[in-house]
């Protein structure tokens, strides 16, 4: 994604998240709609493929990093943190 597109899409999602929070009365424990949550997760996955951390993406969206990471994990989109490695014998 281009930087301009990332920023534009991030701002649009942030605005939608803010509207949902306001509809919930600004409560700290508001519930995000499933549809919006899935779009946020798709955006975060695309950002991480571009090299952004969850913390950077969460900040752009006005979320906490822990909330964004949980949403990604719950959607089954997270990398479990393990990478395959090749073991070669030493000489």
N, C-alpha and C positions, 0 to 999 in steps of 0.2 A: 504494500500500500504506500502511496506517496504521503509525505509528511502532511501536506495540506488536507488530504482526504482523511488521514488518521485524526487530525485535530478537528475537522468538521464533523465527522461521524461521532467522535468522542463528545463534542459539545452537544450534539443533538441527543445522544443517549443521556448525558448529564442532565439536560433540561427535562427529559421525560422522567428520570429518576426523581428530580426535584419536585415535579408536578405530583407524582405519586406520594411523595412524603407529605406535601402540603394537603393533599386529599385526606391523608390519614391524620390530619391535625398536627403535623410536625412532630409526631411521636417518635421517640428514640427507637421504639420497637415496631416500626411499620413493616408491612409485608409487601414485597415487590410482586407484581403479577408474573405468572409463569412465562408468558409471552415475552415480556420485557427482559426478564432474567435470562432467557435463552439467547436473546439478541446481544445482551451484555457479554455473556459467555463466549459467543461466536466472535465478537469484537476482541475480547481479551485473548482468545486463542490466536487470532490473526496478528495481534500486536506482539504476542510472545514469539511467533514465528519470525517477526521482523526484529527481534532482539530486545523488546521491552520486558522489564520485569513486571510481576503482578503488582508490586508497589507503585511503579510508574503509571501503570494503566489505572489502578484503583484511584490514585491521586487525580488523574485526568477526569475520572468519572464522579469524583466526590464521594467515593466509598472507602471503607477501610480495607487494607490489604487482606485481612483475615476473612472478611465477608466475601470479597471477590474470589479468593482461593477456595473457600468453602463452596461457593456456587459452581465453580469449575469442577471441583472434585465430585459434587453431587450430580453434575451433568455427565460425569464419566469422561470428561475431556482432558483430564490432567495426565501428565507424564508421571509415572510412579516414582521417578527420581533415579531409576537405574538405567545404565547404558550398557550395551554389549561391548565387550572388549575382546581383543584377540590375544591369546597367550602364546607366546613364541619361546621356544627354548633358548636359553642363553648359550653363548659359545664358550 
